[in-house]
Amino acid sequence: MQGDIDIEPRAVGLCPDRLGRIDGWMERLVEDGRLAGLSVMLSRAGKTAYFRSHGLADIARKTPFAPDTIARIYSMTKPLTSVAVLMLYEEGRFQLDDPITRFLPEFSDLRVLTGGNRVKFESEPARRPITIRDLLTHTAGLTYGFMEATLVDALYRQNGVDFGEAQTDSLATVVGRLARQPLLAQPGAEWNYSVATDVLGHLVAVVSGQDFADFMRARILAPLGMVDTDFYVPPDKIARFAANYSLFRERSLKLYDDCVGSRFASPPVVPSGGGGLVSTAGDYMRFCRFLLGRGALDGVRLLGRKTVDLMLTNHLDGDLAAMGQPRFSESAYTGIGFGLGVSVMLDPARAQIVGTPGEAAWGGLASTAFWVDPAEDLAVVLLAQLIPSSALPIRRELRVLTYAALVD
């Protein structure tokens, strides 16, 4: 199924025949039973040059995966939350190197795990406070409970630090629970994918004096015209909401989360800045164009161009491999850096993938992904609904297919 395109591909330096390889790739993924359905949208020079969907959004109901299908974007929420933080930064509410204890005093007197077990662990004092920049760059010493790799992960699970499933508590309550856990590493010392962006969502609420979800709707989603993006799918849009599938051990699709009865089908008690949004390909492409527009889209400016430049700049001392542990994230580690809420390509040769230094990207748990390439004035959005995102190498495959179509 083809969505609306704005321009003939040749007019923006793309080869139609080579773009056609994406069609065949999508068809094979569906026909081989690896994905129920997916959608790919490609924009260059601010114009949509490719927009195709294939397969089903819901196998049981035989609903096609369409251009306007609504999908769980999980961690692709993070760049939007980071923009919210940077909007407040531009208003002079704080500096990026400010300790978060200025607004969140519950993070005082932090300790860093050094050993032990879940019953009794050993720790040492944090050498410095967590800063707002630490949260934006995942260098705060936090982690994710679902990783099941460290003792701190286990403590998160044991003590209810879960922003996705904890829908009986407030956002402030879960953040307070997190603040009582030991850190995985000293602030600023390591890159660890984490719940840091959920803490940023709470920070936005505290600094702005506005509910986090309401801030996102009023200050970002509405101004950018992201009409189908929210923390839940309302009843009148449920028919467009995709089911979510898993491909864990058996190489066959199993229903993971039905569209009807999903936690995303009702307003959340805890709006997750790290993974709570649903969206469409068209909506998220508007966000991509906002980034390529260096803070502006269709005459609406949310950030200054220098702030977006800072956001898309590597803030690490080297790449993720130099600062990070080899654990799950929505990015490869070698040759990839990290900015303020997005990964940043440093060296395509070291990353062993075609690309451009300076391109920014991120993905979501259900195999969604985006990247923006300022040097090529290119943006790509991939939507699918398959957990975990590490099940298939579709992001890397799509990158190769996309860049192979550039011929100008």
C-alpha positions as CSV (number, residue, x, y, z in Angstrom):
1,M,0.0,0.0,0.0
2,Q,1.4,3.4,-1.0
3,G,1.1,6.5,1.0
4,D,1.0,10.0,-0.4
5,I,4.3,11.2,-1.9
6,D,5.2,14.8,-2.5
7,I,7.8,14.5,-5.3
8,E,9.1,12.1,-7.9
9,P,12.2,10.5,-6.4
10,R,14.5,11.5,-9.3
11,A,13.8,15.1,-8.5
12,V,15.6,14.7,-5.1
13,G,18.4,12.5,-6.2
14,L,16.9,9.1,-5.6
15,C,16.8,6.2,-8.0
16,P,13.2,4.8,-8.3
17,D,14.5,1.3,-9.3
18,R,16.8,1.2,-6.3
19,L,14.0,2.4,-4.0
20,G,12.0,-0.5,-5.4
21,R,14.3,-2.8,-3.6
22,I,12.7,-1.7,-0.4
23,D,9.4,-3.0,-1.7
24,G,10.8,-6.5,-2.3
25,W,12.5,-6.4,1.1
26,M,9.3,-5.6,2.9
27,E,7.4,-8.3,1.0
28,R,10.0,-10.9,1.9
29,L,9.8,-10.0,5.6
30,V,6.1,-10.5,5.6
31,E,5.9,-13.5,3.3
32,D,8.6,-15.3,5.4
33,G,6.6,-14.7,8.5
34,R,9.2,-12.6,10.2
35,L,7.0,-9.5,10.5
36,A,3.2,-9.1,10.4
37,G,3.5,-5.8,8.6
38,L,5.6,-2.7,8.4
39,S,5.8,0.8,6.9
40,V,8.7,2.9,5.5
41,M,8.7,6.6,4.9
42,L,11.6,8.5,3.3
43,S,11.9,12.2,2.9
44,R,14.6,14.2,1.2
45,A,14.8,18.0,0.8
46,G,11.7,18.3,2.9
47,K,9.6,16.2,0.4
48,T,8.2,12.7,0.8
49,A,9.8,10.6,-2.0
50,Y,8.9,7.1,-0.8
51,F,6.1,5.9,1.5
52,R,5.0,2.2,1.4
53,S,3.3,-0.2,3.8
54,H,3.1,-3.9,3.5
55,G,1.5,-6.8,5.4
56,L,-1.0,-6.7,8.3
57,A,-1.3,-4.4,11.4
58,D,-3.5,-7.1,13.0
59,I,-3.3,-10.7,11.9
60,A,-6.4,-11.9,13.7
61,R,-8.6,-9.1,12.3
62,K,-6.8,-9.1,8.9
63,T,-6.3,-5.3,9.2
64,P,-3.7,-4.0,6.6
65,F,-0.7,-2.2,7.8
66,A,-1.5,1.2,6.3
67,P,0.2,4.6,6.0
68,D,-2.0,5.9,8.9
69,T,-1.5,2.8,11.1
70,I,-0.8,3.8,14.7
71,A,2.1,2.0,16.4
72,R,3.8,1.9,19.8
73,I,7.0,3.8,19.3
74,Y,8.4,3.1,22.8
75,S,11.9,4.6,23.0
76,M,11.4,6.8,20.0
77,T,9.6,8.9,22.7
78,K,13.0,9.8,24.2
79,P,14.0,12.4,21.5
80,L,10.7,14.2,22.0
81,T,11.1,14.3,25.8
82,S,14.6,15.6,25.3
83,V,13.2,18.4,23.1
84,A,10.9,19.3,26.0
85,V,13.8,19.6,28.3
86,L,15.8,21.7,25.8
87,M,12.8,24.0,25.4
88,L,12.9,24.7,29.1
89,Y,16.7,25.1,28.9
90,E,16.2,27.8,26.3
91,E,13.8,29.6,28.6
92,G,16.6,30.0,31.1
93,R,15.1,27.6,33.7
94,F,18.4,25.8,34.2
95,Q,21.8,25.0,32.8
96,L,22.6,21.5,31.5
97,D,25.3,21.0,34.1
98,D,23.0,21.9,37.0
99,P,22.5,19.1,39.5
100,I,19.1,17.5,39.3
101,T,18.8,17.9,43.0
102,R,18.0,21.6,42.4
103,F,14.6,20.3,41.3
104,L,14.5,16.7,42.5
105,P,16.0,16.7,46.0
106,E,15.1,13.0,46.4
107,F,18.3,12.3,44.4
108,S,20.5,13.7,47.2
109,D,23.0,11.4,49.0
110,L,23.2,8.9,46.1
111,R,25.4,5.8,46.5
112,V,27.0,3.6,43.8
113,L,26.9,-0.2,43.9
114,T,30.2,-1.9,44.5
115,G,29.1,-5.5,45.4
116,G,26.8,-7.7,47.4
117,N,23.4,-9.1,46.6
118,R,19.7,-8.2,46.6
119,V,19.4,-8.8,50.3
120,K,22.5,-6.8,51.3
121,F,24.5,-4.8,48.8
122,E,27.7,-2.8,49.2
123,S,28.1,0.8,48.0
124,E,30.1,3.9,48.1
125,P,29.0,7.6,47.9
126,A,28.6,9.2,44.5
127,R,31.5,11.4,43.8
128,R,29.3,14.1,42.4
129,P,25.6,14.8,41.8
130,I,23.7,13.7,38.6
131,T,23.3,16.6,36.2
132,I,20.6,17.3,33.7
133,R,23.2,16.6,30.9
134,D,23.9,13.2,32.5
135,L,20.2,12.3,32.1
136,L,20.1,13.5,28.5
137,T,23.2,11.4,27.6
138,H,22.4,8.3,29.7
139,T,25.6,8.8,31.8
140,A,23.7,9.2,35.1
141,G,24.5,5.8,36.4
142,L,20.9,4.5,36.0
143,T,19.8,1.4,34.2
144,Y,16.7,-0.6,33.1
145,G,15.2,-3.4,35.2
146,F,14.3,-5.5,32.2
147,M,17.9,-6.0,31.2
148,E,18.5,-8.7,33.9
149,A,22.3,-8.2,33.6
150,T,23.3,-6.5,36.9
151,L,22.4,-6.4,40.5
152,V,21.0,-2.9,40.1
153,D,18.7,-4.2,37.3
154,A,17.4,-6.8,39.8
155,L,16.9,-4.2,42.5
156,Y,14.8,-2.1,40.1
157,R,12.6,-5.2,39.4
158,Q,12.4,-6.0,43.1
159,N,11.5,-2.5,44.2
160,G,9.0,-1.6,41.5
161,V,11.0,0.8,39.4
162,D,9.0,0.4,36.1
163,F,7.7,3.4,34.3
164,G,5.9,1.3,31.6
165,E,3.9,-1.0,33.8
166,A,3.5,0.9,37.0
167,Q,0.1,2.4,36.2
168,T,-1.2,2.6,39.8
169,D,1.4,5.1,41.0
170,S,2.1,8.7,40.0
171,L,5.2,9.6,37.9
172,A,6.6,11.3,41.0
173,T,6.1,8.1,43.1
174,V,8.1,5.9,40.7
175,V,10.9,8.5,40.4
176,G,11.0,8.7,44.2
177,R,11.3,4.9,44.3
178,L,14.2,5.0,41.7
179,A,16.1,7.6,43.8
180,R,16.3,5.1,46.6
181,Q,18.2,2.6,44.5
182,P,22.0,2.5,44.2
183,L,23.6,3.7,41.0
184,L,25.2,1.3,38.5
185,A,28.2,3.6,38.0
186,Q,29.5,6.9,39.1
187,P,27.7,9.9,37.4
188,G,29.4,10.7,34.1
189,A,31.6,7.6,34.1
190,E,29.8,5.3,31.8
191,W,27.1,5.2,29.1
192,N,24.3,2.9,30.2
193,Y,20.9,2.8,28.5
194,S,18.4,3.6,31.2
195,V,15.3,5.1,32.7
196,A,17.0,8.5,32.6
197,T,14.5,9.9,30.1
198,D,11.6,9.0,32.4
199,V,13.3,11.1,35.1
200,L,13.5,13.9,32.6
201,G,9.7,13.6,32.0
202,H,9.2,14.2,35.7
203,L,11.8,17.0,35.6
204,V,9.7,18.7,32.9
205,A,6.6,18.5,35.0
206,V,8.4,19.9,38.1
207,V,10.1,22.8,36.3
208,S,7.1,23.7,34.1
209,G,4.5,23.2,36.8
210,Q,2.4,21.3,34.2
211,D,1.5,17.6,33.9
212,F,4.2,16.0,31.7
213,A,1.7,14.6,29.2
214,D,-0.1,17.9,28.9
215,F,3.2,19.7,28.4
216,M,4.1,17.4,25.5
217,R,0.7,17.7,23.9
218,A,0.5,21.5,24.2
219,R,4.1,22.5,23.6
220,I,5.4,19.9,21.1
221,L,2.8,17.6,19.5
222,A,0.1,20.1,18.7
223,P,2.5,22.8,17.3
224,L,4.3,20.2,15.1
225,G,0.9,18.9,13.8
226,M,1.5,15.4,15.2
227,V,-2.2,14.7,15.3
228,D,-2.0,11.0,16.0
229,T,0.8,11.0,18.5
230,D,-0.1,10.7,22.2
231,F,0.4,8.6,25.3
232,Y,-2.7,6.5,24.4
233,V,-5.0,5.6,21.4
234,P,-8.5,7.1,21.9
235,P,-11.5,4.9,21.1
236,D,-12.2,6.6,17.7
237,K,-8.7,5.6,16.5
238,I,-8.5,2.0,17.9
239,A,-9.3,0.6,14.5
240,R,-6.0,2.0,13.2
241,F,-3.9,0.7,16.1
242,A,-1.6,-2.2,15.3
243,A,-1.3,-5.3,17.4
244,N,2.2,-6.1,18.8
245,Y,3.9,-9.4,18.2
246,S,6.9,-11.3,19.6
247,L,9.6,-13.4,18.0
248,F,11.5,-14.5,21.1
249,R,12.4,-18.2,20.9
250,E,10.3,-19.8,18.2
251,R,10.8,-18.3,14.8
252,S,7.1,-17.6,14.4
253,L,4.9,-14.6,15.4
254,K,2.9,-14.7,18.6
255,L,0.6,-12.0,19.8
256,Y,2.3,-9.9,22.5
257,D,-0.2,-7.1,23.0
258,D,-3.6,-6.9,21.3
259,C,-4.8,-3.4,20.2
260,V,-8.0,-3.9,22.1
261,G,-7.3,-4.0,25.8
262,S,-3.8,-2.8,25.5
263,R,-2.5,-0.4,28.2
264,F,-1.9,2.0,25.3
265,A,-5.7,2.0,24.7
266,S,-6.4,4.2,27.8
267,P,-4.8,7.3,29.3
268,P,-1.8,6.3,31.5
269,V,-1.4,7.1,35.1
270,V,2.3,7.3,34.6
271,P,3.2,9.0,31.3
272,S,6.5,7.5,30.3
273,G,9.0,10.0,28.8
274,G,11.2,7.1,27.9
275,G,8.8,4.9,26.1
276,G,5.1,5.9,26.3
277,L,4.1,7.4,23.0
278,V,2.2,5.9,20.0
279,S,2.5,7.5,16.6
280,T,2.2,7.2,12.9
281,A,4.9,7.3,10.2
282,G,3.6,10.6,8.9
283,D,3.6,12.1,12.4
284,Y,7.1,11.0,13.3
285,M,8.3,12.3,9.9
286,R,7.1,15.7,11.0
287,F,9.4,15.4,14.0
288,C,12.3,14.4,11.8
289,R,11.7,17.4,9.5
290,F,11.7,19.6,12.6
291,L,15.1,18.3,13.5
292,L,16.4,18.8,9.9
293,G,14.9,22.3,10.1
294,R,17.1,22.9,13.1
295,G,14.2,23.6,15.4
296,A,11.5,24.8,13.1
297,L,8.7,23.3,10.9
298,D,6.2,25.0,8.7
299,G,6.8,28.4,10.3
300,V,6.7,27.0,13.9
301,R,9.9,27.2,15.9
302,L,10.3,25.2,19.1
303,L,14.0,25.4,19.5
304,G,16.8,27.6,18.3
305,R,19.1,26.2,15.6
306,K,22.2,26.2,17.8
307,T,20.3,24.2,20.4
308,V,19.4,21.6,17.8
309,D,23.0,21.5,16.7
310,L,24.1,20.9,20.3
311,M,21.4,18.1,20.6
312,L,22.8,16.3,17.5
313,T,26.5,16.6,18.6
314,N,28.3,13.7,20.3
315,H,28.7,14.5,24.0
316,L,30.6,11.4,25.0
317,D,34.4,10.9,25.4
318,G,34.6,8.7,22.3
319,D,31.9,6.3,21.1
320,L,29.5,4.1,23.0
321,A,32.0,1.2,22.9
322,A,34.5,3.4,24.8
323,M,32.0,4.4,27.5
324,G,29.4,1.8,27.5
325,Q,28.9,-1.8,28.6
326,P,28.0,-4.4,25.9
327,R,24.3,-4.5,26.9
328,F,21.0,-3.9,25.1
329,S,20.3,-0.6,23.6
330,E,18.6,0.6,20.4
331,S,21.9,1.3,18.8
332,A,25.2,-0.4,17.9
333,Y,28.1,0.7,20.0
334,T,31.2,0.9,17.8
335,G,31.6,4.1,15.8
336,I,28.4,5.6,17.3
337,G,28.3,8.5,19.8
338,F,25.4,10.0,21.8
339,G,24.0,13.5,21.8
340,L,21.2,14.9,23.9
341,G,18.6,12.2,23.5
342,V,19.8,10.7,20.2
343,S,22.6,8.5,18.9
344,V,25.1,10.2,16.6
345,M,27.1,8.6,13.8
346,L,30.8,9.2,14.3
347,D,32.5,6.8,11.9
348,P,30.6,4.6,9.4
349,A,33.7,2.5,8.7
350,R,34.0,1.7,12.4
351,A,30.3,1.1,12.7
352,Q,30.6,-1.2,9.7
353,I,27.5,0.3,8.0
354,V,26.9,2.8,5.3
355,G,26.0,6.2,6.6
356,T,27.2,9.8,7.2
357,P,29.1,11.3,10.1
358,G,26.7,13.5,12.0
359,E,23.4,11.6,11.3
360,A,21.2,11.2,14.4
361,A,19.0,8.2,15.1
362,W,17.1,6.1,17.6
363,G,14.7,3.2,17.8
364,G,12.0,1.6,19.8
365,L,11.5,-1.8,21.5
366,A,8.9,-2.9,18.9
367,S,11.4,-2.6,16.0
368,T,10.6,1.0,15.1
369,A,13.4,3.3,14.1
370,F,14.2,6.7,12.6
371,W,17.3,8.6,11.5
372,V,18.0,12.1,10.1
373,D,21.0,12.9,8.0
374,P,21.6,16.6,7.9
375,A,24.4,16.4,5.3
376,E,22.1,14.5,2.9
377,D,18.9,16.4,4.0
378,L,17.4,12.9,4.4
379,A,15.0,11.5,7.0
380,V,13.7,7.9,7.3
381,V,11.0,6.4,9.5
382,L,10.5,2.7,10.0
383,L,7.4,1.4,11.8
384,A,6.8,-2.3,12.7
385,Q,5.4,-4.0,15.8
386,L,7.8,-6.8,16.8
387,I,9.3,-7.3,20.2
388,P,12.3,-7.4,20.9
389,S,13.9,-5.0,18.4
390,S,17.0,-7.1,18.4
391,A,15.0,-10.0,16.9
392,L,15.7,-9.0,13.3
393,P,18.4,-6.7,11.7
394,I,15.8,-4.7,9.8
395,R,17.2,-1.3,10.8
396,R,20.6,-2.1,9.3
397,E,19.1,-3.6,6.2
398,L,16.9,-0.6,5.6
399,R,19.9,1.7,6.0
400,V,21.8,-0.1,3.3
401,L,18.8,-0.1,0.9
402,T,18.1,3.6,1.5
403,Y,21.6,4.9,1.0
404,A,22.1,2.7,-2.1
405,A,19.2,4.6,-3.7
406,L,21.1,8.0,-3.4
407,V,22.5,8.8,-6.8
408,D,23.0,12.6,-7.0
